[in-house]
């Protein structure tokens, strides 16, 4: 059962179910018999509950939306389709779930993002790295960009 997000009715109906293009989720079209509203939900398989361990030791549940926002910010105004961001998020989440660990350090996630952005878009890669690696001065950018040119930036 799914509650209607418009009127709160507890009895919504599934009108159509199909896999998403990348088969990472099930897309369900829903209908509320009480108010007539229609909406879409997505169901994803979750292999295990992931906990993110931050640098200071704080723990929080893995949030795929936060990961998608980070990628979107790095890719802002870059010629990369939104569905590509979804595929990267799905790929990273699957990799994390198959690591066999429930607690994942932020460093592991950050490195996976860097790896994907490096192959996808150099500008987004540098943007993300500037925040992830905490660049403080212009010379930090210069050194990083030089490493990219040398093929050594990791």
Helices and strands as residue ranges (DSSP letters): E 12-19, E 25-32, E 38-44, E 51-53, E 59-61, H 64-74, H 82-97, E 103-105, H 106-120, H 122-132, H 138-150
